[in-house]
Amino acid sequence: MKYTNNALNIITAKSYKGIGKAWIIKNLKGNESVEEIVTLLNNNSKQDDFITIDDFEFNRNQIMNQVEVFEKSCDGIVAIGDKNFPKYKGTVKESERPIFLFYKGDISLLDFENSKITVIGLLNPDEAIEVREQKIVTEIVKREIIIVSGLAFGCDSIAHKQALIGGKTIAILPSPLNNIMPAKNKALAYEIVEEGGLLVTEYLDEHKSAMDLSSRYKERDRLQALFCDTIILAASYAQDSAERWAIFDKKLDSGARLAMGYAKDYNIPRAVMYDQSIDFDNPMFDLNRQLISEQKDITILTRKSLEEIINKITSKKTNNNDGFTYQPNLFS
């Protein structure tokens, strides 16, 4: 497993009571000595007890032992200050910036220079939605753009699987790499790595409660927005869909809604799959309709608008031989 002393120091600092991402970002640039970090922790944090260098090194050794047990599931760790720690897109407040990542696969896929599009959506899309999403992902990977998603059932899985047909994909997880969630998608996760892709997470240990797990899903949603040039919503229920359509026997997911919200906050371009002529009475497009009606910066996907998104990302001139033709209803 690949990791630096710096990465271990950052993780150890984060383990102390009251130390969050914002504190790390404000106080550490990466590659500080243990002595410097301990001084900062004692002077600029709300620790109950004075921290000694021995205390810090003991805790770091505990984390290192945990990391070593993790070795078969994880290829490495990167943290702020490491040369290969990936840059992210958009404008992000300190408390939401990533400070370390555990990974399996090709971490260079997250490089700032690589073009990436996140494709997300609901857990239970119908067959028509699946076919339309597959067409979108196919056009994206044709242009050597990496697909990012969250390994969830439904639209996430569709995006990953379609990307594997001739392209690369990144799965961002809410769980440690030795306990991939959802468990039924472990085979897909392994295939992603085998085909040159990447699994990435912010977590080394298991969640401690249902509330903790819920928070981790939200954190995963934010990374889906951070590590892309554009985010695409295939389809999703809205927050009030269950009440509006009297759907009481289904768990309506909100991950897509959160990811689209983060993208808005970060100024990441957003697009939705929607055709008024066929989707207007489908509850699975409630969030798409809501975003279109409320937010003017949302792009409705057509063949032409997807071409424009891709060309803007890749900064390449289009020509008549690039596989695109102007067919507005391609994704209907």
N, C-alpha and C positions, 0 to 999 in steps of 0.2 A: 504494500500500500504506500502511496506517495503522500507525504505531508511534510510541512516545515515546522521548526520550533515556533515560528511566528503563529502558524495556525493553531497549534496547541495552546499557546499563550492567550490568543484571542478567545478561544473556547473556554479556557479556564477563567479568564476575567469575566466572561458572560455568566458563569455559573454562580457568581456571588450575589447575595441578596440585594435586590434593588438595582442591579446592573442590567440595563436593556440595550437595545440597538442604538438608541439615541446617545446614551452615555459613551458607548464604544466609539461611535462616529465622531463625537465632539472631542474625545480625549486621546484616542489612539489613531495613529496613521498607519501602524503596522511596523513590525521589526523593532519595537522597543525592547529593551532588556527587561528581565524579570524585576530587577531593582526599580526601574522607572515605572513599570506597571503597578507594583506594590505601593510605591509612593503616591501615585495618582489615586489608587483605590482608597488609601488612607486619608488623603487630603480632599478629594473631590467626590466622595460618595457617602452614603448614609449607612455604613457598616456599623453594626452594634459593637463589634470587638476590633481591636487593633490587629491588622494582618501582618504577619512576619513573612520574610522570604521563604522560610521553611514551610510555613502554612501553604503558601502559594504553590511551591514545588511539590508538596505532598498531594495537593488537589490535582495538579497537572499530571502527576504520575498515575493517579487514580483514573483520570480521563484517558491517558495513554494506554493503560491496561484495557480499558473498555474498548478503545479504538482497535487495539490489536485483536481482540476477540471478534470484532466486526470485519476482520480482514477479508474473509472469503466473499462477503457480500459487497464490499466497497473497494473501489480502485484507488481512491484518494480523497483528500480534503484540501480545499483552497479557502483562503481567508484574505480580508483586506490587508494589503501590504505585500501579498504574494504576486509575483510577476504574472501569473496566469489567472488571477482572480478576475472574473468577467465583469466588464462594464455593463451597465444597464441603460435602457432608454428612458426618456422622459424626465420630468421634474418631480422629484420624490422627497418628501420630508424625512428627516433623519431617523425617526422612529420606524420607518418602513423600508429603509435600505437594508439589503442583505449584508451580513458581515462574515459569514462563512457558509460553505456548501459542502456536503458529502456527495460523491458522485460514483457512478459505475458506467464505464464506457468512455466515449471521446469528449472530454471536457472542452476541447477546442471548438466544438460546435457552438458554444455560447459566446465565442469571440464577438466583439462589437462589430467587426467587419463582415461577419456572416449575415446574410439576409434571412430573417425568420418571420413567420406569420403564425400566430396562435389561432387555432380553430377549436371552438368549444360549443357546448349546447346541453340539452337535457338528457336524462338518463334513459328515456323510453321512446325514442323517435319512431315514427311509423316508417314503413318501407319507402314511401315516396321521399321523405326527408333524407333517408339514408342515401338514396340514389343521387339526389341533388347535391348533398354534401360531398359524395365521392367525386362527382364531376368537378367541383371547386378545387378539392385537394389535388386531383390529377393535374389540373391546369397550373397549380402553384408549383408542384414538384417538377413539372416539365422545365421550369425556369431555374431549377437548382436552388430553390428556396426551402429552408428547413421548416418543417411543421412542428409546432409546440402545442402540447395539450396536457391534460392532467391524469391520464390513465383510467378515468372513471368509465363506467359502463355507458353505452349509448353513443352520443356524438363524439366524445373523447376517443373512444375505442375505434370508431369509424375513421377518425382523422389519422390516428396512428397506423392502423392497418393499411389504409389507402396510401399513406406516405411511404410505407415499406415497399410498395410496388414501384421501384425505381428511384426512391428518394431517401432522405434521412429524417429522423424524428427525435424529439426530445420530450420525455415524460417528466413532469414535475410532480413530486409525491408529497402527501401530507404525513408520511410515515417513514420510519427508518428503513434503510435498504435491506435489512435482514428480516423484515416483516412487511412485505409489499402489500399495499392496500389499493383496491380490493384484492383479496387473496385469489379470486377466480381469474384475475388478470395477470397472475405471475408469469404464465407462459408467454403472454404478449410482451411483458416487460423483458423477459430473457431474450425474446426474438429481437426486440428493439436494439439491445446491446450487441447481439450476434451479428446484426446487419449494420453495425457501425454507428448506431445511435447512442443516446445518452439517457440515463436516469439520474435525477438530481433531487436532493432534499436538504432541508435545514436541520433535520432531526437525527440525533444519535440514539436516543432512548425512546421507549414506548410512551404513549400518552397516559396520563394519570387519571383522567376522568372523561366523561362524555363532554363536559364543557371544554376541557383541554383539547380534545379531538376536534370539536367544532371550531375552536380558534385556529387549529392547524390547517383545517380546510380553508379558512379565510386567508391565512398566510400563503397557502399554495395558490389561491386565486390571484393574490397580488403579484406573485412571481410570474404567473402566466401573462400578466399585463406588462410587467417590467421587461421581460426578456423577449420582446418582439418589436417589429417595426409597425405592425398592424395587427389588430385582433378582430376576428370574424366570429359572429354569432350565427350558428346554423339555425337553431330554434330553441325556444325556452318558454316555459310558463312564466308569468309575472308573479309578483308577491301576493296579489289578490285573486289569482286564477281559481283556486279551490272554491272560494266563496262565489265568484262570478259565475262559474259553470257548475256549481254543486258537485264538485269532484271531491268527495269525502273519503274515498277508499284508496287514494293514491298519495304517496309521499312526493310532494312537488319540490324539486331541487331549486336552490337559490344560488348555487356556485357560479353559474353563468352570469346572473345578475350582478353579483359582487365583482366578478372579474371585469365586466363591462364598466362598472362604476369606478373601479381602480384605474382603468385605462383612461376614463374621462379626467380623473384627478391628475393623472400623470401626463396628460396631453398626448396620449398615444392614439393614432388614428383608429377609428372603429367602423366596422361595416356589418351589415346584417343581410341574411338571406330572406327575401320576402317578395311575394308576387300577390298583389292585391286581388287579382282575379280568382285565385284559388285558395289563398290563405286567410281571407278576411274573417271566416267563421271557425277557424281551427284554434283551439285554446293553446296548442303547442307553440303558437306564434304570438302569444300575448305580449311577451317581453319585447319581441321585435317591433310589434306595432306601437308599443308604448315608447320605445326609444325613438322611433321615426317621428311620432307626433310631438314629443317633448323636446327633442334635441336636434338642432339644425345641422350639426356637424356629422351626422350619421350618413354613411354611404349605403345605398341599397344596391345589392349586388346584381349586376347583369354581366354579360360577357364583356362588354365595353368597359364598365367601371372596374371589373377585376383586372382587366388589362392595364388600366390606368394606375391602379394600386401597385401592381407588380412592376411596371415600368418606373414608377416613382421610387420604389424601393431599390431596384437594381440599377437605376440610372442608365438604362440602355435604351437605345432607339428601337422602336417597333418597326417591323417590316411585314410584308405580306406573306413571308414564309415562316413565321414564328408559331404557327399553329392556331392563331386566333382569327376568328371571323366575327362580324358584328351580328350576333344572334341574341337579342334581348331576353328571350325566354329559355335560354340554355339551362338555367338553374330552376326552372319551374317544373 
